[in-house]
Each structure stands twice: as C-alpha cells, then as structure tokens.
Amino acid sequence: MVKNYMEQVVNELLPTVMEKYPDLKWDSDCVSDIKAIALNNLRPRYVATQKGEVYVKVDTISAQAKAKILSEITKAAEIVKQNPRNKNHIEDMD
C-alpha cells in the first residue's frame, strides 16, 4: 500500500501547534483544513514498503525538517484562524 509518510509526521506534530492556539476550536473540520493546507505546502514523502518508511523517517527526523513541518502547520493554523469555515471555530475571547 502506498502512503504519504508526511501525513503521519503532520499528525504527530499537530498537538505542538494546537497548544499555541487555545482560541481555535479544534473540531474535525478545523483539523482537516489545517492538515490539508500544511500537506499541500510540504513535499510529499510516499512510501510503499517498510524499508522505504524507515528511510523517510530518518530523513524527516532532523531538527531542520521538523522545524519546517512545524512552520507549515503553524502557517496553516493561522490561515484557518483568519478564514474559518464557520465563525464558531474561534471562541469569543471577551
């Protein structure tokens, strides 16, 4: 089965970004939008074998790679925060 390993990395790093945005309601629509935007701005890393997954995992574990991925997730969260599907995605902070 072919999969984009970057999806797994985004899923693993997303909670770090979620902590920075307590005013966002992290429902499934919001999370899906953030993941889609981030993944569209990251290089896909397709794997079809366990060996391929190990190779890609080593490549994405560097501090520089993680910083790039976190940056793209953060940018995506900002986009969703500024343009939510519905206005209920942002809690009233008054």
PDB file of N, CA, C and O in Angstrom:
ATOM      1  N   MET A   1       0.840  -1.180   0.000  1.00  0.00           N
ATOM      2  CA  MET A   1       0.000   0.000   0.000  1.00  0.00           C
ATOM      3  C   MET A   1       0.890   1.250   0.000  1.00  0.00           C
ATOM      4  O   MET A   1       1.837   1.343   0.780  1.00  0.00           O
ATOM      5  N   VAL A   2       0.587   2.171  -0.848  1.00  0.00           N
ATOM      6  CA  VAL A   2       1.342   3.417  -0.939  1.00  0.00           C
ATOM      7  C   VAL A   2       0.727   4.433   0.022  1.00  0.00           C
ATOM      8  O   VAL A   2      -0.492   4.597   0.082  1.00  0.00           O
ATOM      9  N   LYS A   3       1.596   5.107   0.771  1.00  0.00           N
ATOM     10  CA  LYS A   3       1.090   6.157   1.658  1.00  0.00           C
ATOM     11  C   LYS A   3       2.071   7.320   1.686  1.00  0.00           C
ATOM     12  O   LYS A   3       3.263   7.166   1.421  1.00  0.00           O
ATOM     13  N   ASN A   4       1.534   8.478   2.014  1.00  0.00           N
ATOM     14  CA  ASN A   4       2.349   9.676   2.160  1.00  0.00           C
ATOM     15  C   ASN A   4       2.779   9.753   3.623  1.00  0.00           C
ATOM     16  O   ASN A   4       1.979  10.102   4.491  1.00  0.00           O
ATOM     17  N   TYR A   5       4.027   9.429   3.891  1.00  0.00           N
ATOM     18  CA  TYR A   5       4.534   9.412   5.263  1.00  0.00           C
ATOM     19  C   TYR A   5       4.420  10.787   5.924  1.00  0.00           C
ATOM     20  O   TYR A   5       4.348  10.879   7.149  1.00  0.00           O
ATOM     21  N   MET A   6       4.405  11.844   5.131  1.00  0.00           N
ATOM     22  CA  MET A   6       4.301  13.195   5.680  1.00  0.00           C
ATOM     23  C   MET A   6       3.002  13.372   6.464  1.00  0.00           C
ATOM     24  O   MET A   6       2.955  14.165   7.405  1.00  0.00           O
ATOM     25  N   GLU A   7       1.948  12.644   6.089  1.00  0.00           N
ATOM     26  CA  GLU A   7       0.692  12.716   6.840  1.00  0.00           C
ATOM     27  C   GLU A   7       0.906  12.276   8.283  1.00  0.00           C
ATOM     28  O   GLU A   7       0.387  12.902   9.207  1.00  0.00           O
ATOM     29  N   GLN A   8       1.658  11.215   8.478  1.00  0.00           N
ATOM     30  CA  GLN A   8       1.937  10.720   9.824  1.00  0.00           C
ATOM     31  C   GLN A   8       2.740  11.751  10.619  1.00  0.00           C
ATOM     32  O   GLN A   8       2.467  11.981  11.797  1.00  0.00           O
ATOM     33  N   VAL A   9       3.716  12.361   9.981  1.00  0.00           N
ATOM     34  CA  VAL A   9       4.545  13.357  10.665  1.00  0.00           C
ATOM     35  C   VAL A   9       3.695  14.564  11.067  1.00  0.00           C
ATOM     36  O   VAL A   9       3.824  15.067  12.183  1.00  0.00           O
ATOM     37  N   VAL A  10       2.832  15.026  10.171  1.00  0.00           N
ATOM     38  CA  VAL A  10       1.950  16.150  10.490  1.00  0.00           C
ATOM     39  C   VAL A  10       1.040  15.776  11.657  1.00  0.00           C
ATOM     40  O   VAL A  10       0.841  16.583  12.565  1.00  0.00           O
ATOM     41  N   ASN A  11       0.490  14.574  11.645  1.00  0.00           N
ATOM     42  CA  ASN A  11      -0.360  14.132  12.754  1.00  0.00           C
ATOM     43  C   ASN A  11       0.396  14.112  14.078  1.00  0.00           C
ATOM     44  O   ASN A  11      -0.162  14.458  15.119  1.00  0.00           O
ATOM     45  N   GLU A  12       1.660  13.710  14.041  1.00  0.00           N
ATOM     46  CA  GLU A  12       2.463  13.641  15.263  1.00  0.00           C
ATOM     47  C   GLU A  12       2.832  15.026  15.790  1.00  0.00           C
ATOM     48  O   GLU A  12       2.914  15.223  17.002  1.00  0.00           O
ATOM     49  N   LEU A  13       3.055  15.985  14.896  1.00  0.00           N
ATOM     50  CA  LEU A  13       3.482  17.318  15.312  1.00  0.00           C
ATOM     51  C   LEU A  13       2.329  18.291  15.542  1.00  0.00           C
ATOM     52  O   LEU A  13       2.527  19.341  16.154  1.00  0.00           O
ATOM     53  N   LEU A  14       1.145  17.966  15.070  1.00  0.00           N
ATOM     54  CA  LEU A  14      -0.009  18.855  15.208  1.00  0.00           C
ATOM     55  C   LEU A  14      -0.298  19.248  16.660  1.00  0.00           C
ATOM     56  O   LEU A  14      -0.588  20.420  16.900  1.00  0.00           O
ATOM     57  N   PRO A  15      -0.236  18.343  17.641  1.00  0.00           N
ATOM     58  CA  PRO A  15      -0.514  18.752  19.028  1.00  0.00           C
ATOM     59  C   PRO A  15       0.390  19.877  19.536  1.00  0.00           C
ATOM     60  O   PRO A  15      -0.037  20.677  20.368  1.00  0.00           O
ATOM     61  N   THR A  16       1.610  19.951  19.058  1.00  0.00           N
ATOM     62  CA  THR A  16       2.518  21.032  19.453  1.00  0.00           C
ATOM     63  C   THR A  16       1.962  22.379  19.011  1.00  0.00           C
ATOM     64  O   THR A  16       2.035  23.359  19.753  1.00  0.00           O
ATOM     65  N   VAL A  17       1.413  22.426  17.817  1.00  0.00           N
ATOM     66  CA  VAL A  17       0.830  23.664  17.296  1.00  0.00           C
ATOM     67  C   VAL A  17      -0.501  23.949  17.982  1.00  0.00           C
ATOM     68  O   VAL A  17      -0.824  25.108  18.241  1.00  0.00           O
ATOM     69  N   MET A  18      -1.268  22.923  18.276  1.00  0.00           N
ATOM     70  CA  MET A  18      -2.565  23.102  18.933  1.00  0.00           C
ATOM     71  C   MET A  18      -2.413  23.847  20.259  1.00  0.00           C
ATOM     72  O   MET A  18      -3.268  24.655  20.621  1.00  0.00           O
ATOM     73  N   GLU A  19      -1.345  23.578  20.966  1.00  0.00           N
ATOM     74  CA  GLU A  19      -1.101  24.247  22.250  1.00  0.00           C
ATOM     75  C   GLU A  19      -0.928  25.754  22.079  1.00  0.00           C
ATOM     76  O   GLU A  19      -1.220  26.517  23.000  1.00  0.00           O
ATOM     77  N   LYS A  20      -0.461  26.182  20.926  1.00  0.00           N
ATOM     78  CA  LYS A  20      -0.226  27.606  20.667  1.00  0.00           C
ATOM     79  C   LYS A  20      -1.502  28.352  20.281  1.00  0.00           C
ATOM     80  O   LYS A  20      -1.514  29.582  20.245  1.00  0.00           O
ATOM     81  N   TYR A  21      -2.568  27.618  19.995  1.00  0.00           N
ATOM     82  CA  TYR A  21      -3.816  28.219  19.534  1.00  0.00           C
ATOM     83  C   TYR A  21      -4.995  27.749  20.390  1.00  0.00           C
ATOM     84  O   TYR A  21      -5.873  27.044  19.891  1.00  0.00           O
ATOM     85  N   PRO A  22      -5.025  28.126  21.660  1.00  0.00           N
ATOM     86  CA  PRO A  22      -6.125  27.682  22.517  1.00  0.00           C
ATOM     87  C   PRO A  22      -7.468  28.309  22.134  1.00  0.00           C
ATOM     88  O   PRO A  22      -8.519  27.806  22.528  1.00  0.00           O
ATOM     89  N   ASP A  23      -7.439  29.406  21.368  1.00  0.00           N
ATOM     90  CA  ASP A  23      -8.673  30.068  20.957  1.00  0.00           C
ATOM     91  C   ASP A  23      -9.332  29.412  19.749  1.00  0.00           C
ATOM     92  O   ASP A  23     -10.470  29.741  19.414  1.00  0.00           O
ATOM     93  N   LEU A  24      -8.639  28.496  19.096  1.00  0.00           N
ATOM     94  CA  LEU A  24      -9.245  27.754  17.985  1.00  0.00           C
ATOM     95  C   LEU A  24     -10.009  26.565  18.537  1.00  0.00           C
ATOM     96  O   LEU A  24      -9.516  25.856  19.413  1.00  0.00           O
ATOM     97  N   LYS A  25     -11.201  26.350  18.030  1.00  0.00           N
ATOM     98  CA  LYS A  25     -11.939  25.135  18.382  1.00  0.00           C
ATOM     99  C   LYS A  25     -11.428  24.044  17.456  1.00  0.00           C
ATOM    100  O   LYS A  25     -11.630  24.108  16.243  1.00  0.00           O
ATOM    101  N   TRP A  26     -10.780  23.062  18.014  1.00  0.00           N
ATOM    102  CA  TRP A  26     -10.107  22.044  17.220  1.00  0.00           C
ATOM    103  C   TRP A  26     -11.060  20.910  16.849  1.00  0.00           C
ATOM    104  O   TRP A  26     -10.821  19.751  17.187  1.00  0.00           O
ATOM    105  N   ASP A  27     -12.154  21.259  16.145  1.00  0.00           N
ATOM    106  CA  ASP A  27     -13.074  20.226  15.681  1.00  0.00           C
ATOM    107  C   ASP A  27     -12.513  19.579  14.419  1.00  0.00           C
ATOM    108  O   ASP A  27     -11.471  19.988  13.908  1.00  0.00           O
ATOM    109  N   SER A  28     -13.210  18.575  13.931  1.00  0.00           N
ATOM    110  CA  SER A  28     -12.677  17.804  12.799  1.00  0.00           C
ATOM    111  C   SER A  28     -12.524  18.651  11.532  1.00  0.00           C
ATOM    112  O   SER A  28     -11.583  18.437  10.769  1.00  0.00           O
ATOM    113  N   ASP A  29     -13.428  19.604  11.291  1.00  0.00           N
ATOM    114  CA  ASP A  29     -13.299  20.468  10.111  1.00  0.00           C
ATOM    115  C   ASP A  29     -12.043  21.328  10.196  1.00  0.00           C
ATOM    116  O   ASP A  29     -11.296  21.449   9.226  1.00  0.00           O
ATOM    117  N   CYS A  30     -11.821  21.918  11.357  1.00  0.00           N
ATOM    118  CA  CYS A  30     -10.652  22.779  11.569  1.00  0.00           C
ATOM    119  C   CYS A  30      -9.363  21.978  11.390  1.00  0.00           C
ATOM    120  O   CYS A  30      -8.447  22.415  10.694  1.00  0.00           O
ATOM    121  N   VAL A  31      -9.297  20.821  12.012  1.00  0.00           N
ATOM    122  CA  VAL A  31      -8.109  19.970  11.925  1.00  0.00           C
ATOM    123  C   VAL A  31      -7.879  19.523  10.483  1.00  0.00           C
ATOM    124  O   VAL A  31      -6.748  19.544   9.998  1.00  0.00           O
ATOM    125  N   SER A  32      -8.941  19.121   9.806  1.00  0.00           N
ATOM    126  CA  SER A  32      -8.811  18.689   8.408  1.00  0.00           C
ATOM    127  C   SER A  32      -8.299  19.813   7.521  1.00  0.00           C
ATOM    128  O   SER A  32      -7.443  19.592   6.665  1.00  0.00           O
ATOM    129  N   ASP A  33      -8.820  21.017   7.724  1.00  0.00           N
ATOM    130  CA  ASP A  33      -8.373  22.161   6.928  1.00  0.00           C
ATOM    131  C   ASP A  33      -6.895  22.452   7.169  1.00  0.00           C
ATOM    132  O   ASP A  33      -6.143  22.688   6.223  1.00  0.00           O
ATOM    133  N   ILE A  34      -6.483  22.435   8.426  1.00  0.00           N
ATOM    134  CA  ILE A  34      -5.082  22.715   8.762  1.00  0.00           C
ATOM    135  C   ILE A  34      -4.167  21.653   8.163  1.00  0.00           C
ATOM    136  O   ILE A  34      -3.132  21.979   7.581  1.00  0.00           O
ATOM    137  N   LYS A  35      -4.543  20.391   8.303  1.00  0.00           N
ATOM    138  CA  LYS A  35      -3.726  19.315   7.735  1.00  0.00           C
ATOM    139  C   LYS A  35      -3.622  19.451   6.215  1.00  0.00           C
ATOM    140  O   LYS A  35      -2.536  19.317   5.651  1.00  0.00           O
ATOM    141  N   ALA A  36      -4.743  19.716   5.559  1.00  0.00           N
ATOM    142  CA  ALA A  36      -4.743  19.818   4.095  1.00  0.00           C
ATOM    143  C   ALA A  36      -3.857  20.964   3.621  1.00  0.00           C
ATOM    144  O   ALA A  36      -3.077  20.805   2.681  1.00  0.00           O
ATOM    145  N   ILE A  37      -3.978  22.116   4.271  1.00  0.00           N
ATOM    146  CA  ILE A  37      -3.162  23.266   3.875  1.00  0.00           C
ATOM    147  C   ILE A  37      -1.681  22.968   4.099  1.00  0.00           C
ATOM    148  O   ILE A  37      -0.853  23.216   3.223  1.00  0.00           O
ATOM    149  N   ALA A  38      -1.354  22.437   5.273  1.00  0.00           N
ATOM    150  CA  ALA A  38       0.052  22.133   5.578  1.00  0.00           C
ATOM    151  C   ALA A  38       0.612  21.106   4.598  1.00  0.00           C
ATOM    152  O   ALA A  38       1.702  21.292   4.056  1.00  0.00           O
ATOM    153  N   LEU A  39      -0.125  20.033   4.372  1.00  0.00           N
ATOM    154  CA  LEU A  39       0.361  18.977   3.478  1.00  0.00           C
ATOM    155  C   LEU A  39       0.518  19.463   2.042  1.00  0.00           C
ATOM    156  O   LEU A  39       1.416  19.012   1.330  1.00  0.00           O
ATOM    157  N   ASN A  40      -0.343  20.373   1.612  1.00  0.00           N
ATOM    158  CA  ASN A  40      -0.202  20.926   0.265  1.00  0.00           C
ATOM    159  C   ASN A  40       1.043  21.792   0.122  1.00  0.00           C
ATOM    160  O   ASN A  40       1.503  22.039  -0.993  1.00  0.00           O
ATOM    161  N   ASN A  41       1.588  22.252   1.239  1.00  0.00           N
ATOM    162  CA  ASN A  41       2.786  23.086   1.208  1.00  0.00           C
ATOM    163  C   ASN A  41       4.054  22.337   1.608  1.00  0.00           C
ATOM    164  O   ASN A  41       5.134  22.924   1.671  1.00  0.00           O
ATOM    165  N   LEU A  42       3.921  21.063   1.872  1.00  0.00           N
ATOM    166  CA  LEU A  42       5.074  20.227   2.215  1.00  0.00           C
ATOM    167  C   LEU A  42       5.328  19.220   1.100  1.00  0.00           C
ATOM    168  O   LEU A  42       4.403  18.788   0.411  1.00  0.00           O
ATOM    169  N   ARG A  43       6.576  18.858   0.936  1.00  0.00           N
ATOM    170  CA  ARG A  43       6.935  17.852  -0.072  1.00  0.00           C
ATOM    171  C   ARG A  43       6.384  16.496   0.359  1.00  0.00           C
ATOM    172  O   ARG A  43       6.679  16.038   1.463  1.00  0.00           O
ATOM    173  N   PRO A  44       5.592  15.849  -0.486  1.00  0.00           N
ATOM    174  CA  PRO A  44       5.090  14.518  -0.118  1.00  0.00           C
ATOM    175  C   PRO A  44       6.233  13.519  -0.038  1.00  0.00           C
ATOM    176  O   PRO A  44       7.215  13.623  -0.773  1.00  0.00           O
ATOM    177  N   ARG A  45       6.099  12.562   0.849  1.00  0.00           N
ATOM    178  CA  ARG A  45       7.111  11.515   1.021  1.00  0.00           C
ATOM    179  C   ARG A  45       6.392  10.174   0.937  1.00  0.00           C
ATOM    180  O   ARG A  45       6.034   9.587   1.958  1.00  0.00           O
ATOM    181  N   TYR A  46       6.186   9.702  -0.273  1.00  0.00           N
ATOM    182  CA  TYR A  46       5.459   8.460  -0.491  1.00  0.00           C
ATOM    183  C   TYR A  46       6.339   7.253  -0.226  1.00  0.00           C
ATOM    184  O   TYR A  46       7.506   7.213  -0.616  1.00  0.00           O
ATOM    185  N   VAL A  47       5.760   6.278   0.441  1.00  0.00           N
ATOM    186  CA  VAL A  47       6.461   5.020   0.710  1.00  0.00           C
ATOM    187  C   VAL A  47       5.526   3.865   0.376  1.00  0.00           C
ATOM    188  O   VAL A  47       4.304   3.981   0.472  1.00  0.00           O
ATOM    189  N   ALA A  48       6.127   2.757  -0.016  1.00  0.00           N
ATOM    190  CA  ALA A  48       5.339   1.566  -0.339  1.00  0.00           C
ATOM    191  C   ALA A  48       5.811   0.347   0.443  1.00  0.00           C
ATOM    192  O   ALA A  48       5.158  -0.696   0.437  1.00  0.00           O
ATOM    193  N   THR A  49       6.952   0.487   1.118  1.00  0.00           N
ATOM    194  CA  THR A  49       7.497  -0.640   1.871  1.00  0.00           C
ATOM    195  C   THR A  49       7.951  -0.172   3.248  1.00  0.00           C
ATOM    196  O   THR A  49       8.117   1.023   3.493  1.00  0.00           O
ATOM    197  N   GLN A  50       8.148  -1.128   4.131  1.00  0.00           N
ATOM    198  CA  GLN A  50       8.665  -0.831   5.465  1.00  0.00           C
ATOM    199  C   GLN A  50      10.063  -0.212   5.367  1.00  0.00           C
ATOM    200  O   GLN A  50      10.387   0.722   6.101  1.00  0.00           O
ATOM    201  N   LYS A  51      10.877  -0.734   4.467  1.00  0.00           N
ATOM    202  CA  LYS A  51      12.228  -0.208   4.271  1.00  0.00           C
ATOM    203  C   LYS A  51      12.170   1.252   3.821  1.00  0.00           C
ATOM    204  O   LYS A  51      12.938   2.087   4.298  1.00  0.00           O
ATOM    205  N   GLY A  52      11.266   1.546   2.912  1.00  0.00           N
ATOM    206  CA  GLY A  52      11.096   2.921   2.448  1.00  0.00           C
ATOM    207  C   GLY A  52      10.646   3.842   3.566  1.00  0.00           C
ATOM    208  O   GLY A  52      11.078   4.992   3.646  1.00  0.00           O
ATOM    209  N   GLU A  53       9.781   3.335   4.425  1.00  0.00           N
ATOM    210  CA  GLU A  53       9.300   4.134   5.551  1.00  0.00           C
ATOM    211  C   GLU A  53      10.441   4.455   6.517  1.00  0.00           C
ATOM    212  O   GLU A  53      10.536   5.574   7.021  1.00  0.00           O
ATOM    213  N   VAL A  54      11.291   3.489   6.770  1.00  0.00           N
ATOM    214  CA  VAL A  54      12.442   3.719   7.653  1.00  0.00           C
ATOM    215  C   VAL A  54      13.357   4.785   7.057  1.00  0.00           C
ATOM    216  O   VAL A  54      13.830   5.668   7.773  1.00  0.00           O
ATOM    217  N   TYR A  55      13.604   4.708   5.770  1.00  0.00           N
ATOM    218  CA  TYR A  55      14.462   5.685   5.095  1.00  0.00           C
ATOM    219  C   TYR A  55      13.881   7.093   5.216  1.00  0.00           C
ATOM    220  O   TYR A  55      14.595   8.037   5.552  1.00  0.00           O
ATOM    221  N   VAL A  56      12.596   7.227   4.944  1.00  0.00           N
ATOM    222  CA  VAL A  56      11.943   8.533   5.006  1.00  0.00           C
ATOM    223  C   VAL A  56      11.891   9.030   6.448  1.00  0.00           C
ATOM    224  O   VAL A  56      12.066  10.222   6.701  1.00  0.00           O
ATOM    225  N   LYS A  57      11.655   8.130   7.385  1.00  0.00           N
ATOM    226  CA  LYS A  57      11.604   8.507   8.800  1.00  0.00           C
ATOM    227  C   LYS A  57      12.933   9.127   9.232  1.00  0.00           C
ATOM    228  O   LYS A  57      12.947  10.150   9.916  1.00  0.00           O
ATOM    229  N   VAL A  58      14.024   8.522   8.844  1.00  0.00           N
ATOM    230  CA  VAL A  58      15.350   9.055   9.179  1.00  0.00           C
ATOM    231  C   VAL A  58      15.525  10.438   8.559  1.00  0.00           C
ATOM    232  O   VAL A  58      16.098  11.333   9.180  1.00  0.00           O
ATOM    233  N   ASP A  59      15.035  10.609   7.346  1.00  0.00           N
ATOM    234  CA  ASP A  59      15.169  11.872   6.629  1.00  0.00           C
ATOM    235  C   ASP A  59      14.348  12.990   7.269  1.00  0.00           C
ATOM    236  O   ASP A  59      14.742  14.154   7.198  1.00  0.00           O
ATOM    237  N   THR A  60      13.215  12.662   7.891  1.00  0.00           N
ATOM    238  CA  THR A  60      12.331  13.687   8.455  1.00  0.00           C
ATOM    239  C   THR A  60      12.549  13.911   9.942  1.00  0.00           C
ATOM    240  O   THR A  60      11.869  14.744  10.540  1.00  0.00           O
ATOM    241  N   ILE A  61      13.478  13.191  10.550  1.00  0.00           N
ATOM    242  CA  ILE A  61      13.679  13.301  11.992  1.00  0.00           C
ATOM    243  C   ILE A  61      14.618  14.453  12.368  1.00  0.00           C
ATOM    244  O   ILE A  61      14.711  14.805  13.544  1.00  0.00           O
ATOM    245  N   SER A  62      15.299  15.031  11.413  1.00  0.00           N
ATOM    246  CA  SER A  62      16.245  16.111  11.720  1.00  0.00           C
ATOM    247  C   SER A  62      15.508  17.323  12.287  1.00  0.00           C
ATOM    248  O   SER A  62      14.328  17.540  12.011  1.00  0.00           O
ATOM    249  N   ALA A  63      16.224  18.093  13.075  1.00  0.00           N
ATOM    250  CA  ALA A  63      15.643  19.295  13.677  1.00  0.00           C
ATOM    251  C   ALA A  63      15.191  20.273  12.594  1.00  0.00           C
ATOM    252  O   ALA A  63      14.158  20.928  12.735  1.00  0.00           O
ATOM    253  N   GLN A  64      15.955  20.366  11.528  1.00  0.00           N
ATOM    254  CA  GLN A  64      15.610  21.273  10.432  1.00  0.00           C
ATOM    255  C   GLN A  64      14.311  20.839   9.750  1.00  0.00           C
ATOM    256  O   GLN A  64      13.460  21.675   9.445  1.00  0.00           O
ATOM    257  N   ALA A  65      14.159  19.546   9.512  1.00  0.00           N
ATOM    258  CA  ALA A  65      12.941  19.039   8.873  1.00  0.00           C
ATOM    259  C   ALA A  65      11.734  19.266   9.772  1.00  0.00           C
ATOM    260  O   ALA A  65      10.681  19.698   9.302  1.00  0.00           O
ATOM    261  N   LYS A  66      11.880  18.979  11.060  1.00  0.00           N
ATOM    262  CA  LYS A  66      10.769  19.189  11.996  1.00  0.00           C
ATOM    263  C   LYS A  66      10.393  20.661  12.078  1.00  0.00           C
ATOM    264  O   LYS A  66       9.210  20.998  12.139  1.00  0.00           O
ATOM    265  N   ALA A  67      11.387  21.535  12.081  1.00  0.00           N
ATOM    266  CA  ALA A  67      11.112  22.971  12.135  1.00  0.00           C
ATOM    267  C   ALA A  67      10.322  23.416  10.908  1.00  0.00           C
ATOM    268  O   ALA A  67       9.394  24.216  11.027  1.00  0.00           O
ATOM    269  N   LYS A  68      10.678  22.909   9.739  1.00  0.00           N
ATOM    270  CA  LYS A  68       9.961  23.245   8.505  1.00  0.00           C
ATOM    271  C   LYS A  68       8.512  22.760   8.569  1.00  0.00           C
ATOM    272  O   LYS A  68       7.591  23.480   8.184  1.00  0.00           O
ATOM    273  N   ILE A  69       8.321  21.545   9.053  1.00  0.00           N
ATOM    274  CA  ILE A  69       6.977  20.974   9.143  1.00  0.00           C
ATOM    275  C   ILE A  69       6.141  21.751  10.157  1.00  0.00           C
ATOM    276  O   ILE A  69       4.986  22.082   9.885  1.00  0.00           O
ATOM    277  N   LEU A  70       6.717  22.043  11.322  1.00  0.00           N
ATOM    278  CA  LEU A  70       6.006  22.833  12.334  1.00  0.00           C
ATOM    279  C   LEU A  70       5.657  24.216  11.799  1.00  0.00           C
ATOM    280  O   LEU A  70       4.579  24.738  12.085  1.00  0.00           O
ATOM    281  N   SER A  71       6.550  24.806  11.031  1.00  0.00           N
ATOM    282  CA  SER A  71       6.290  26.110  10.437  1.00  0.00           C
ATOM    283  C   SER A  71       5.095  26.056   9.489  1.00  0.00           C
ATOM    284  O   SER A  71       4.248  26.949   9.508  1.00  0.00           O
ATOM    285  N   GLU A  72       5.023  25.030   8.672  1.00  0.00           N
ATOM    286  CA  GLU A  72       3.905  24.902   7.725  1.00  0.00           C
ATOM    287  C   GLU A  72       2.585  24.632   8.451  1.00  0.00           C
ATOM    288  O   GLU A  72       1.541  25.140   8.041  1.00  0.00           O
ATOM    289  N   ILE A  73       2.622  23.844   9.516  1.00  0.00           N
ATOM    290  CA  ILE A  73       1.401  23.598  10.295  1.00  0.00           C
ATOM    291  C   ILE A  73       0.945  24.896  10.959  1.00  0.00           C
ATOM    292  O   ILE A  73      -0.249  25.195  10.993  1.00  0.00           O
ATOM    293  N   THR A  74       1.896  25.663  11.484  1.00  0.00           N
ATOM    294  CA  THR A  74       1.571  26.938  12.128  1.00  0.00           C
ATOM    295  C   THR A  74       0.977  27.917  11.121  1.00  0.00           C
ATOM    296  O   THR A  74      -0.008  28.590  11.423  1.00  0.00           O
ATOM    297  N   LYS A  75       1.561  28.004   9.938  1.00  0.00           N
ATOM    298  CA  LYS A  75       1.012  28.867   8.887  1.00  0.00           C
ATOM    299  C   LYS A  75      -0.413  28.441   8.541  1.00  0.00           C
ATOM    300  O   LYS A  75      -1.292  29.283   8.357  1.00  0.00           O
ATOM    301  N   ALA A  76      -0.632  27.146   8.455  1.00  0.00           N
ATOM    302  CA  ALA A  76      -1.963  26.632   8.134  1.00  0.00           C
ATOM    303  C   ALA A  76      -2.958  26.985   9.235  1.00  0.00           C
ATOM    304  O   ALA A  76      -4.099  27.346   8.946  1.00  0.00           O
ATOM    305  N   ALA A  77      -2.534  26.882  10.492  1.00  0.00           N
ATOM    306  CA  ALA A  77      -3.411  27.235  11.614  1.00  0.00           C
ATOM    307  C   ALA A  77      -3.782  28.715  11.555  1.00  0.00           C
ATOM    308  O   ALA A  77      -4.921  29.083  11.844  1.00  0.00           O
ATOM    309  N   GLU A  78      -2.836  29.552  11.185  1.00  0.00           N
ATOM    310  CA  GLU A  78      -3.112  30.988  11.041  1.00  0.00           C
ATOM    311  C   GLU A  78      -4.127  31.240   9.931  1.00  0.00           C
ATOM    312  O   GLU A  78      -5.030  32.063  10.086  1.00  0.00           O
ATOM    313  N   ILE A  79      -3.980  30.543   8.829  1.00  0.00           N
ATOM    314  CA  ILE A  79      -4.922  30.698   7.715  1.00  0.00           C
ATOM    315  C   ILE A  79      -6.325  30.298   8.147  1.00  0.00           C
ATOM    316  O   ILE A  79      -7.290  31.008   7.864  1.00  0.00           O
ATOM    317  N   VAL A  80      -6.441  29.168   8.828  1.00  0.00           N
ATOM    318  CA  VAL A  80      -7.756  28.695   9.282  1.00  0.00           C
ATOM    319  C   VAL A  80      -8.324  29.642  10.333  1.00  0.00           C
ATOM    320  O   VAL A  80      -9.526  29.907  10.350  1.00  0.00           O
ATOM    321  N   LYS A  81      -7.469  30.145  11.199  1.00  0.00           N
ATOM    322  CA  LYS A  81      -7.930  31.087  12.227  1.00  0.00           C
ATOM    323  C   LYS A  81      -8.499  32.348  11.577  1.00  0.00           C
ATOM    324  O   LYS A  81      -9.525  32.865  12.018  1.00  0.00           O
ATOM    325  N   GLN A  82      -7.842  32.839  10.539  1.00  0.00           N
ATOM    326  CA  GLN A  82      -8.287  34.051   9.856  1.00  0.00           C
ATOM    327  C   GLN A  82      -9.462  33.810   8.907  1.00  0.00           C
ATOM    328  O   GLN A  82     -10.219  34.733   8.607  1.00  0.00           O
ATOM    329  N   ASN A  83      -9.610  32.577   8.438  1.00  0.00           N
ATOM    330  CA  ASN A  83     -10.650  32.241   7.457  1.00  0.00           C
ATOM    331  C   ASN A  83     -11.348  30.937   7.827  1.00  0.00           C
ATOM    332  O   ASN A  83     -11.302  29.978   7.056  1.00  0.00           O
ATOM    333  N   PRO A  84     -11.991  30.882   8.987  1.00  0.00           N
ATOM    334  CA  PRO A  84     -12.635  29.620   9.384  1.00  0.00           C
ATOM    335  C   PRO A  84     -13.811  29.282   8.474  1.00  0.00           C
ATOM    336  O   PRO A  84     -14.442  30.163   7.890  1.00  0.00           O
ATOM    337  N   ARG A  85     -14.090  27.983   8.370  1.00  0.00           N
ATOM    338  CA  ARG A  85     -15.257  27.555   7.581  1.00  0.00           C
ATOM    339  C   ARG A  85     -16.524  28.172   8.134  1.00  0.00           C
ATOM    340  O   ARG A  85     -17.413  28.576   7.386  1.00  0.00           O
ATOM    341  N   ASN A  86     -16.596  28.239   9.461  1.00  0.00           N
ATOM    342  CA  ASN A  86     -17.704  28.940  10.096  1.00  0.00           C
ATOM    343  C   ASN A  86     -17.149  29.716  11.280  1.00  0.00           C
ATOM    344  O   ASN A  86     -16.094  29.377  11.816  1.00  0.00           O
ATOM    345  N   LYS A  87     -17.848  30.732  11.674  1.00  0.00           N
ATOM    346  CA  LYS A  87     -17.348  31.646  12.707  1.00  0.00           C
ATOM    347  C   LYS A  87     -17.284  30.999  14.086  1.00  0.00           C
ATOM    348  O   LYS A  87     -16.696  31.578  14.999  1.00  0.00           O
ATOM    349  N   ASN A  88     -17.863  29.832  14.262  1.00  0.00           N
ATOM    350  CA  ASN A  88     -17.818  29.149  15.550  1.00  0.00           C
ATOM    351  C   ASN A  88     -16.473  28.482  15.805  1.00  0.00           C
ATOM    352  O   ASN A  88     -16.268  27.906  16.874  1.00  0.00           O
ATOM    353  N   HIS A  89     -15.558  28.545  14.854  1.00  0.00           N
ATOM    354  CA  HIS A  89     -14.231  27.949  15.054  1.00  0.00           C
ATOM    355  C   HIS A  89     -13.369  28.779  15.994  1.00  0.00           C
ATOM    356  O   HIS A  89     -12.380  28.285  16.535  1.00  0.00           O
ATOM    357  N   ILE A  90     -13.744  30.042  16.188  1.00  0.00           N
ATOM    358  CA  ILE A  90     -12.982  30.918  17.068  1.00  0.00           C
ATOM    359  C   ILE A  90     -13.840  31.216  18.291  1.00  0.00           C
ATOM    360  O   ILE A  90     -14.965  31.702  18.174  1.00  0.00           O
ATOM    361  N   GLU A  91     -13.294  30.918  19.460  1.00  0.00           N
ATOM    362  CA  GLU A  91     -14.030  31.186  20.688  1.00  0.00           C
ATOM    363  C   GLU A  91     -14.048  32.683  20.942  1.00  0.00           C
ATOM    364  O   GLU A  91     -13.108  33.398  20.593  1.00  0.00           O
ATOM    365  N   ASP A  92     -15.134  33.150  21.556  1.00  0.00           N
ATOM    366  CA  ASP A  92     -15.242  34.546  21.943  1.00  0.00           C
ATOM    367  C   ASP A  92     -14.306  34.782  23.118  1.00  0.00           C
ATOM    368  O   ASP A  92     -14.499  34.213  24.193  1.00  0.00           O
ATOM    369  N   MET A  93     -13.303  35.611  22.921  1.00  0.00           N
ATOM    370  CA  MET A  93     -12.284  35.826  23.946  1.00  0.00           C
ATOM    371  C   MET A  93     -12.608  37.017  24.850  1.00  0.00           C
ATOM    372  O   MET A  93     -11.751  37.434  25.629  1.00  0.00           O
ATOM    373  N   ASP A  94     -13.825  37.580  24.770  1.00  0.00           N
ATOM    374  CA  ASP A  94     -14.197  38.732  25.619  1.00  0.00           C
ATOM    375  C   ASP A  94     -14.355  38.344  27.053  1.00  0.00           C
ATOM    376  O   ASP A  94     -14.664  39.192  27.891  1.00  0.00           O
TER     377      ASP A  94
END
